[in-house]
């Protein structure tokens, strides 16, 4: 069985990024937020259902039956794929029931059919291949499996990408808004080392970024055609580029982190700009979340203006559960209007419940920088970015989701 079909947990390398000396005027992006862009976002949000006050990022702890079935099918070969799909289907149905019972108005499939939040999507894009190496990426207290993405051919979004059918099944069992999350465009670049980008034409970053953008634009259209009206891009590497150490590492390599931020923003903007008015696009930012550990730290200041004003995103899920995320002042850069920040004041890294009054006080602080009407609440990240999951129980997970809903009702009078 091939590496991709086993869907082993994946990890990520560094990317093809031009050195500072290579950045010509034609390479540099001067993509400034315009009144037209803000008007487009405002128009889109006026013509869709109200945004939610309570939501969650997407991944959920995998039930033991799912873990065992995936191991039997994808590693041991003792279960066929049809039997695995049947078990996953039932587990997803139960997960949807749980989310709805918690009071959420948007639900996900918990990413039960994935081993990792990003590589299962990327590995099924045309042009990507996954390879196994000796050493995985290191988090603050854990090491990922040594699986890395490589680009071996021209990038494209295939018509039969499996996550289209994943969404369709979710929609078939959901009684509220179904949402699916995929890695954002930056992931294809930030986590692919320059040496692992093999096509000669992709030595030109403009060509590479253009193909990543067109791949994602095609994905957006395909998900819409599949019935998706709420698509989330997990574009966490904007937050990584807030980390002083990571920024210095890029500079040491002759790479300009601010140039990267601008490029990533333009890729996102161009990939989603033609979506229909009734399709909501969200973006999630965090600093890594593997078995309750983390990789990056730093306030949003270096990227907030670009992310809020140049991407065209409707809803931002921002990690805010620890001091590693910095203060709330960057929220002042969110333009007045219909865009929303889902403040991640509730952690998924432990089962300890936050106090509702404490959450309310945090929103009092946040409202000093942004209108309370442009805020909502969500956990700071998913509960299981990999199938191993974080260090809390399924019952604690459910209580966290219920807390998010009850906090929204306390603060806004509804979710």
Helices and strands as residue ranges (DSSP letters): H 3-6, G 20-22, H 35-46, E 54-55, H 64-71, I 72-76, H 81-101, E 106-107, H 119-122, E 126-132, E 147-156, H 162-173, E 177-178, E 180-183, H 185-190, G 194-196, G 200-203, H 205-225, E 230-234, H 237-240, H 244-252, H 257-272, E 280-285, G 300-302, H 304-310, E 315-319, G 323-325, G 329-333, E 340-346, H 356-366, G 372-374, E 375-379, H 394-412
